[in-house]
Amino acid sequence: MIEDSEQVIGRELQFQANDNWRKYWVYSRRTEARAYLQTLADSPSTLVTRGDVPDRWNWLLNSYPQSEKIGRWTIFYPNT
């Protein structure tokens, strides 16, 4: 999940057995985010964002040319 703000995110946790989900949450405004996102983009992966990718992260769209909007979420994935 890519989050483009530092606000507290409400997440439904009742079915989470542990906090492993936290390591996949990317705060795009943090300096370490670009290197982590590049690692993801270089591997088979799918990204989920709330809304569109911020303009400064448009380089990600090269790795994820396919997308689908579901409500306020956008799912980005590689060509299949």
Buried (B, 14 or more C-beta within 10 A) or exposed (E): BBBBEEEEEEEEEEEEEEEEEEEEEBBBEEEEBBEBBEEBBEEEBEBEBBEBBBEEBEEBBEBBEEBEEEEEEBBBBEEE
